[in-house]
Amino acid sequence: YRENAAENIAILRRIALNMLKTEGSKLSIRKKRMRAWMKTQFLEQVVQAGFSNLNNI
């Protein structure tokens, strides 16, 4: 699975970026990343927003 590691990480990064974009606050992506890193409650909001977006597909 080592030969696919870079591709797998790229996919996970894209999923995380999409979750940050769907979160409703007007912060920049950089600030959302920092806030999610520092505050677990905000991280939960980001994950919820990302998964609720999947339900709309």
C-alpha positions in Angstrom: 0.0 0.0 0.0 3.0 2.2 0.1 2.8 2.9 -3.6 -0.6 4.5 -3.0 0.3 6.5 0.1 0.7 9.9 -1.6 -2.6 9.6 -3.5 -4.4 8.5 -0.3 -3.1 11.5 1.6 -4.1 13.8 -1.2 -7.6 12.4 -1.1 -7.9 12.9 2.6 -6.6 16.5 2.4 -9.2 17.2 -0.3 -12.0 15.8 1.9 -10.8 17.9 4.8 -10.7 21.0 2.6 -14.2 20.4 1.3 -15.4 20.0 4.9 -13.8 23.3 5.9 -15.5 25.0 2.8 -18.9 23.7 3.7 -18.7 25.0 7.3 -20.9 28.1 7.5 -18.7 30.7 9.2 -17.1 33.5 7.2 -13.5 32.8 8.3 -10.8 32.1 5.8 -9.8 28.5 5.2 -6.5 29.1 7.1 -8.3 30.5 10.1 -10.8 27.6 10.1 -7.9 25.1 10.0 -6.3 26.8 13.0 -9.6 27.1 14.9 -10.4 23.4 14.3 -6.9 22.5 15.5 -7.3 24.4 18.7 -11.0 24.0 19.5 -12.5 20.5 19.4 -16.0 22.0 19.4 -15.3 23.8 16.2 -13.7 20.7 14.7 -17.0 18.8 15.5 -18.9 21.6 13.7 -16.7 21.2 10.6 -17.1 17.4 10.6 -20.9 17.7 11.0 -21.1 20.3 8.2 -19.0 17.9 5.9 -21.2 14.9 6.6 -24.5 16.8 6.3 -23.3 17.9 2.9 -22.9 14.2 1.9 -26.5 13.6 2.8 -27.6 16.3 0.2 -25.8 14.5 -2.6 
